[in-house]
Amino acid sequence: MSKVQRPATDAEVNAALIRYAQSGDEEAMRLLLVNGAKVDTTDESCSTLLSIAARHDKEGVVRMLLEAGAKVDATNNSGQTALLSAASFGKEGAVRLLLKKGVAVNENDTVGMTALMLAAICGSEGVVRMLLEAGAAVYAADNKG
């Protein structure tokens, strides 16, 4: 006797998308997106798939999401965009792709931190260099001045 498979719920699809953004499973991500999954799905902190993939430096998934029209300026609960998220973890590949896409380099999060500040804090010389070359403001101040 064969089992009848029920369609996946939105919650199940969203959980899978988040998992694939973290793991970099491009084939599975592509399959879900071409079958109507939402490119700007978010996790419990309102981080988009693009931010999640960028934070984990999954360049193939970042590229795919950018090509699929992911919102590059979407923010999570902390006000972080994909660029801020990638910079805070020193993820050079993701930062390079986002800068190539033309993202705003001087956006800040809810406490006023910029991508340059976050990259400097995490000690990523490569990301700091890329951000400076892209025009990051050197003398920006966070909310504490």
RAHU-V158038 format. One record per backbone hydrogen bond with DSSP energy under -1.0 kcal/mol. CO is the residue of the C=O (numbers start at 0). NH is the residue of the N-H. If there is no record, write none. Layout:
BEGIN
co,nh
CO,NH
CO,NH
END
This chain:
BEGIN
co,nh
8,12
9,13
10,14
11,15
12,16
13,17
14,18
15,19
16,20
17,21
18,22
19,23
19,24
23,25
24,28
25,29
26,30
27,31
28,32
29,33
31,36
32,35
37,40
40,48
42,45
44,76
46,42
47,51
48,52
49,53
50,54
51,55
52,57
53,56
56,58
57,61
58,62
59,63
60,64
61,65
62,66
63,67
64,69
65,68
75,78
77,109
79,75
80,84
81,85
82,86
83,87
85,90
86,89
89,91
90,94
91,95
92,96
93,97
94,98
95,99
96,100
97,102
98,101
108,111
110,142
112,108
113,117
114,118
115,119
116,120
117,121
118,123
122,124
123,127
124,128
125,129
126,130
127,131
128,132
129,133
130,135
131,134
141,144
END
